[in-house]
Amino acid sequence: MFKLINLILIVSLFSAGSFINQSKSEELLRSHEATYSLKLSNVTEAGKIHSVNGKMFIDIREVCDGWLFHQHTTLDVTDRMGNQNRSEFKYSTWESFDHKKFRFLSRSMFDGRETSFVEGHAYIGKDEGKVIFNMPEIEELKISSKTMFPINHFFMTFKEQPKNNTLSNEIVFTGENEDSLSLVSTFTSYITNGDGKEKFVKIRSAYFPLSDLSEQPENEIELIVDSSGLVKSVIFDYIDYEIKGSLINHKYISKTKC
């Protein structure tokens, strides 16, 4: 339920209505914290969800040897039978500046009971890459040398100055769980507010797990980003229901002294 990794990696890189190249993007991405409220925004007849209330905290910052990303999400969910449950997701990563090395740790809880704990590291070599899981058990997974880690995927998405309505497809490993190697299709377009004075970018990403051959995405994420580079809202589309995240507050963090 928590395919949220690419959410706030789309911050601080959209400026003055145009995108910048990859190296400039990495220079301008500002370390920050942000908090979002989470509510149920849409549910189909097949959906079993009645209401959702939650919060998501994001911390992304540049450190001396790469990028750190932390996420903590809590959701209180009520189904149509009136049953209430709490889900909690904690996720942390480190990615090197050259995007060849990656460390990940994630933990999922359901009503206070741990349901998943994943920890490991990965690297990309010249001919191939490898993921090494330390938890829940020691396991190795070979991956293509073209595989991207999350922040690299983000920067590559905005490497060029795209025309409106562009589509990109990349293989991405996030480390959120044991099956987090996906084909990610990202569609980018521009929108304006009611009076047309402020321009926003809308990014919608569909996740297709490589562990199965389904033609339908597992889920989709839609972001609305303003001209300052901050995600104003997000929609997590889980096919039978949607959860909307709205920005509550944020603050920028001083750059680490190295």
N, C-alpha and C positions, 0 to 999 in steps of 0.2 A: 504493500500500500504506500510505501514511502520512496517512490522513484523520484527523488527531489534533488539529486546532485547537481544537475546543470542549471538549477534555478538561479541562484544569485551569483553565479559566475558571469552573468551577463550584465554586470554593473560597471559603471564608470568608464565605459569604452565607447559610448555613443555621445558625440559632442558636436554641437552646433549644426545638427541635421545631417552630418556626413560621418562616415567611418574613416578610421585611420589605419595605416599599415600595421603589420604584426609587431615589429620592434617598437614602434611608437606606442602601440596599445599597452605593451608591457611596461613602458616607462610611465604611462599616465594612470594605470590602474591604481586607485588609492585604497590603502588598507582601511577597512571599516567594519562596523558592527551594524546589524539591522534586525528589527523585530517585526513580525507579521502576525496579524490575526487570521485564523482559518475558519471558514464557514461553509456549509453546504450551499451550493449555488444552483444545482440542477440534479434531478434524479429521474430516471426512466421508470416505467411500470415494472420492469424487471429488477430494478434496484431495491435492495432490502434496507437501505439507510433512511432513517427519518430525520435525524439532525446531527450536526457536527459542530463542535466548538473546540478550538485549540489555538496554539501559538507555535511559531517557528522562529528560532533565533539563529542567526547566521553571523559568523566571524571569518573574514578572509583577510589575510595580511601577508605582505612581503617580508621575508626574513633573510638572513645573510646568504643562505644557500638554496633558496627556492620560495615556494608559496605554501602557506598553511591555510587549511580550510576546516572549519568546525561548524557543525549543524546540530541543533537539538530541537526536536519536534515532539509536541505532546498533543494528542487528540482524544477528546471525550466523544464517543459515538453512541447514539441511541438508534436501535433498529425499529422496524415497524411494529414489533411485538412489545416494545417498551423496555427491552433489555439494554442495559448500559454497560459499556466497557471503555477502558482507557488503554490507548496504544502510545508507546513512547519509542522514539528512534534517536540514537546518538551516532554521529558519523564524523570521523576526522581523517584528513589526508595531508600528506606532504608530497609536493611535486618539484623536482629539480628545475633550475632555470632553463636547462637545455631540453627538458621534457622527456628525458630518457630514463629517469628513475622515479619510482612512485612507491609510497607507503600508505597503507590504508587500515582502518579499524572501524567496525560498525557493530552496533548492539541494538537489538529490538526487544521490547518488552510488551507483554499483554497482561493487563491487570496485575502488574507487579511481578510477573513470571517471565524469565528470560526465554525467548523463543528462537533467538539467533545471535550468534557471536562470531564474527569473521575478522581475521587479522592476518596481514601478510605484506609482501612487497612484490614489486615487479620491475622489469627493466626492458628496454628496447635496444636490441643490437643491430648490427649492419644487415644481417640476413634473416633474423627472427628475434622474437622477444619471448619472455617467460614470466609467468605469474607463479609465485611461491606462496601457498597458503600455509600459515602456521596453526590457524584455528579455523574451523572446528577440528580439523585434523590435518596432518602434514600431507600436502598434495601439490603437484606441479602441473602447470598448464602451459603448453606452447601456444604462442600467439604470433600473428603476422607482424613483420617489422613496420607495417603501415598502420598498426593499431595506435590510437591516440589515447592519452590519459585526459581527464576532464578539462584541466585548464588549457592544455595545448589545443584541444578541440575547440574551446572557446576562442582562443586567439586566432586559430586558423579560420574559423567562421567569419571573422572580421579582418582577415588579412588584406583583402582587396577592398575597393570602394564599389560595392555591388550596385547594380541597377535594382529598381523596385521589383518585388516578387521574384526572388532568387531561391533556388533549391540546392542544398548540398547533402551528400551522403558519405558518412564516415563510420568506420568501426571504432568503437570506444569501449574501454574497460574502466569501470568506476570503482570496483571493490565494495559496492554496497552490500552485496551478498555473493553466494557461490556461483550464481548464474548472471553476473553483471557484465558479460561481454555482449554488446548489442550493436546492431546497425542503427545508426541515428540519422534520420532524415529531418533536416531543418529548413523551414521555409521562412524567409524574411520579407517583410513589407513595411510600408510607412503609412501612418495615419495622423490625423490632426484633431485638435479639440474642436468644440462646437463653433467657435468663431474663426478657426483656421489660423490662429496666431502662434500656436505652439505645436511643434511636430514631435511625434513619438514613433518609435520603432516597435513593431510587433514581431516577435519571434515565436514560432510554433515548432516544436520538436516531437517527432514520433519515434518510439523505441520498439525495435523489432529484435527480440532475443535470438541469438544465433544458436541457442540450444534446441529450437524447434523450427519448423518450416512454415509457420503460419503466415498468411498474407496480411493478416490484421495486426496492428501494433498492440503491444501489451498495454501501453498507455501513451498519453500525449501531454505535453506541458506547453502552455502559452504564456508569454511574458509581454508586458507593456512597459517600455523603458522611456523615461523622459530625456530632455536634452542635456541634463546634468549628468546622465549616466546611471541614474538610480532606478531600480525596478519599482514601479508604482503599484503594480498588481500582478498576480499570477493565477492561472487556472490549471489545476491538476485534473485531467480528464481520464477517468478510469472506466470509460465506456458506459457502464450502467449508472454512474453518478459523477458529479464534478465537485471539487472543493476549490473555493476561491480564497487566495491570500491577499490581504490588503496591508500596506505598509503602515505601521504604527509610529515608529521612531527609528532614527539611525544616527550614528556619529562616526566621524573619520578618526583614524588612529595615526599617530605620528610614526614616521618611518623608523625602523629598527636601526640603531647605530652599530655598524659592523667594524 
